[in-house]
Amino acid sequence: MGKVQAIPEGMHSLTPHLVCRGAAAAIAFYARAFGAIEQFRLPTPDGKIMHACVQIGDSQLFLFDEMPEHGAFGPQTLKGSPVTIHLQVQDADAVFARAIAAGATVAMPLADQFWGDRYGQLADPFGHRWSIATHVRDLSPEQIREAAVAAMG
């Protein structure tokens, strides 16, 4: 038996792990909205998803169904989440439009931002917020600071 990799192939140092009310529907939504490819799902005997993994771009996303009996509540039950999942893409306009067509709602319109990204935020139907960005301009830290001051008035 060979040595086990401490970080399995395809895993990154950080992986979001989302609680969703309706994880199976979330997997289908993420496929439509972001091109997610389902890697696996582990159902409970009653059909809930206890663990699933999808790949979006070069990263994995874990998710599972709300399980109140285990203290696992999604943003719909909690009335929101302080977390935003950031998705860096080649074409923010195309991804933004695709996600809206799939059922996401605009939380912050897509626009060119002072830090050099075309950036906007969406809310998915499960209460999770996503930021979508494409880097369009290289700026120095000083240029970004100056632009932030100017943007804040």
N, C-alpha and C positions, 0 to 999 in steps of 0.2 A: 504494500500500500504506500503510495507516494505522499509527499508533504502536502498538506492542505493549505491553500492560499488564504491568508488572513483577510484579504479584501478580494472577494470573488470577481471574476472577469465581468466587466460591464458595470460594476458598482463604483460609485464615487464616494468621497469622504462624507458628504452630506446627502441624505435622501429624504425628501418630504414624505410624511406618513399621515394621510388624511383620514379623518372619520367622516363618513358620508351617510346621510339618510337615503338609502337606496344605492348601495355601492355598485350593483350590477348596472343600473341606469347611468351612474357616473362613469363607469368604464365605457359604455356606449357613447356617452356625450363626449368624453375626452378623445375617443377615436374620431368622431365627427368634427370636433372643434380644433383639435391640435394634432391629428394624425397619430394618436397613441396606438401602440401595438401591444395587445395583451400578451404578457409573458406567462402568467398562471393565475389561478384563483383557487382558494381552499374554502369550500363551503362547510357550514355547520350542518348537523343533521336536519335542522329545520329550514335549511336553504339560505340562510344569511351567509354573507361572505366574511369569514374570519381573517382572511389575509389575501390580498391580490397585488399583483405587480403589473404595471404597464411601462412601456418605454416611450418617451417623448424626446425626439431628437437623439442626443447621445446620453440621456439621463433616464434613470428609473424613478417611478413614483409608486409608493405603496399606498394602499387604501383598504378600508374595511367598513362594514356596516356599523351604524350606531348600536351599542350594546349597553343600555342604561344599567343593567344588572352588574356590569363590570366598570361603571363610571366612565364609559366612552360615549361622549355626546358630540355631535357635529354642530357646525355654526348655525344651522336653522333652529335647533333646540336651544342653543346658547344665545341666540339673538345677535349673532355676529362673531367675528374672529379678528384678533389683532394682527394676524399673519397674512402677508401677501406672497404668493408664489411668483417668482420672477422667471420669465421665459424669454431668453435671448434668441432671436431668429434672424434669418436672412432677409425676410420681407415682412415687417410689422404690419403694413397695410393689408396684405393678403391674409395673414393669420388673424388679425383683428376682424376682418370681414367674415372669414370662415367661422370664427367662434360666435359672432353675432347671429349668423345664419343658422348655427346649430342650437341657439337658445341662450347664449350669454347676453348680459345687459351691460351697457357702457357705464362705468363708474367714474372714469376720467377720460375725456376724449383724446384720441391719438393726435399727437402734435410733435413738431420739432422742439426739443427741450434745450435749455441753456447748457447742459452738461455734455451735449453732443449726440444724444440719442433721439430717435423718433420713438416716442413712448406714450403709452396709454394704459388704462386699467379697465378690467372687465370683472363682473361678478358672474360666477357660474350658477347654474340652477340649484346647486347644493349648498350655496352660501359661502363658497371659497372665492377669494379675490385673487386675480392674476394680473401681473404687470407684463406687458408685451413690449419688447424693445428691439430695435435695430440700431447699431452704432453707425452714425452717418458723418460725424466730424470728430477728428482728433483735436483735443484742446489740452493745454498745459493746466496743471492744478491752479496756477494763478489766473488764467483766463476763465476757468470755471468759477473761481471765487468772485472775480469781477462781474461775471454774468449773473451769478446768484444774487449779488447785492443789487444789481440793476433790475433783476426780475422781481425782487421783493419791494422795490420802490424806495 
